Amino acid sequence: MDAGKSTLALQTNHNHAARGRAGIIFVSNDRTGPAVLTSRLGLSHAAVEVDTDFNFWTHIVDTLTQGAKVDYLICDEAQFYSPHQVEQLAKIVDELRIDVFCFGILTDFRTRLFPGAARLVELADRTEVLQVEALCWCGRRATHNARTENGVMVTEGEVIVVGDVEEIDAVDDPPEVAYEVLCRQHHRLALTAARARATGRLSDSDLLPFA
């Protein structure tokens, strides 16, 4: 989270479209609502919403049968796809020779691999870590996604709950559901930015790697 993956997805689409290639953007559970791919930088693009019953193979074959050109697919929030949907994408690459670019995160708020992300790692021709480093509130590299409910970090519950990273440090009026990126240490300690501020830990020099 918070590493610019949706921005990169939109940039990838722009680069290919600018060269005359025809693509389709897919998304699942975007923070702003269905059928749109958005970036926190303010960029957005219409997309096809992927729900649990969506079949990539059928959708693309039907699109091609109707005479449309499809050179590539942009698949954002791919961690929410089912393993079977990921296998459909692999089939599209192998049998239809259509490029598929997937963007997503590997682990959920419990630090466990999403089933779709795990299948992607198993089947992908290539995986790349985004070059933009997300940072924990302490300044270290953020490697874990934390969920807060009414300001309290939780490690149990439904895997897919849409929230955002806005106002994650609000103490007096915290959002019902929000997400925050943390380093492993502070995820393990359940020490979010808001909790650290409330307990005075933000000023503790022993928590800061650059102090």
N, C-alpha and C positions, 0 to 999 in steps of 0.2 A: 504494500500500500504506500501511497504518497511518494512514489518513485517515478511518476510520469509515464506509466504504461499506456494509459488511454491517450495521452498526448502523442506518444510514439505511434500508436495504432492509427490515429488520424493523420499523422505525418507520413506514415507508410502508404496509406491510401492515397494521399495527395501526390506523392512521388510517382506512384504507378499510374494513376489517372492522368497525370501531366504528360505521360509518355504514350497516351492513347490506349492504355489497357483498360478493360472493363472489369469492375469488381463489385462485390456485394459485401456490405458490412453487417455483421451479426453481433448481437449483444444480449446479455442476460442479467437482469436485476440491476440495471444502472441506477445510481443514486437518485436521478432526477425523474425516473419513470420509465415505462416501457417504450421500446422501439426508437430509442435515441442513444447515441454514443456521445458522452460529454467528458470534457476535461476540466480540471479545476482551474485551468488557465482561462476558461471562458469559451473554448472551442466546442463545437457540437456538430453532429451530422446525423441525418435520419438513418435508421438501421432496421434490420429484421429482428424481432424479439424471439429468443430461443427459450421455450418452456420445456417442461419435462417430456412432453409428447412430440416435440419437434423432431423431424427426420431430415437431416442434412442431405442425404443421398436422394431422397424423393424430391426435395425442393429443387436441387440443382438439376437433376435429370428433367424435371418438368419445365424448368426455366430454359434449358437448352432445347428441349423438344418444341417449345413455342418460338424458337428462332432467335433467342437472345444470345449474346456473346458473353461468356464468363471466363476471364483469364486468371482471376485470383479471388480469394476470400479473406476478409479481415474479421477475426473472431476475438472480440474483447470479453473480459470476465469469463474466460474459458474454464476457470476452476469450477464454475457452476454447472458445466456440461456433465452429462453422465458418461461413464466409461464407454457405453455403447455408442453415444454420439461422437465421442472422440474416434472410435473405430470407423465410423461413417466418414469422418474427415480424412482419415488415412486412406480409405478406399477411393475417395474422390481424387486424392493426389495420385495414387497408383494407377487407377483405371481411366480417369478422365484427364489426367495430366494438367490439373488445375492447381496453382500454387495456393497454399493455405498458411496464413500467418496468424498464430494464436498468441494472445496476450492475457496474462493473469498472474495470480499469486499461487504459491505452492501450499502454504499451510493456513489453517483456520485459527480462530482466537484461542483454541485449545492447544495450539502448536502441533496439530496433526495434519497430515497431507489430505487435501481434498481428493476424493476418489477420481474426479475428472483430471485434476492436475497430475496425479500419480500415473494415470494411463497416458497422458500426454508425454511425460518424461520417458515412459517405456517405449512409445511409438515414434516420437519425433525424430526427423532426420537431423535436426540440430536444435540445441537449446542455448539461450544466451541470457546472461544476467544483465539487467539494465545498468547503464553507466552512471545514472544519477543516484547517489546514495541517499536513502531516507535516513533521517537522524532522530535518535531518541532525544527527549528533553534534556538529557545530561550532556549531549554532544557526541556520544558514541554512535557508531553505525547501528541503525535500527534493524533488527532481524526478525522481530516477532510482532504479530498483530494482536492488539488487545481490544476487547469489547467492554464498554462501560454501560451500565443500565442505571439511569438516574444518578450518575456520577460515581457509581461503585463498579470496580472491575470484576468481571465474572469469568469463570472458566468452565461453566456447564450451561447447557441449554440448546436450543435449536441452532443448527449449524448455519443456516442461511437466514439472516435477519438484516434487512437493508438499513444502513445508517450512514453517517458522514463523519468527517474529521473536523468539521467546523465547531468552534467553541468548545473544544475538548477540555479546556482548562477552567471552564466556568464552575464556580463553587456554589454560589447562591441559587442559581437556576440552571442546573445541568440538563442536557437533552435526555429524552427517554432512552434512546439508544445512540451510541456514538462509538467511533473506533479511533484508536491511537496506535502509532508505531512506537515500539520500545526496544531497547537492547535486551539481551537474554536475562541479564541480572535483574533489571527492573521489572520485567515481565514475571520472573520467578517470585519477586518480592511483592508483586501487585502494586508497584509504586508508580502510579501515573503522575502526569505533570500537576494535576489538580491536588492530588494527595500529597505530593512532595511540597507544593506551595503551602498547603494548609498546615503541614507539620514542620515547616521551616527547613526541609531537607534540601531545597533548591540552593541554599547558601552553603551547604556542607562541602568544603573543598575536597574531602576524600572521595566524593562521588563523581568529581569532575576529572576526566582524564587529561585535560589541558590546563588545570589550575596550577 
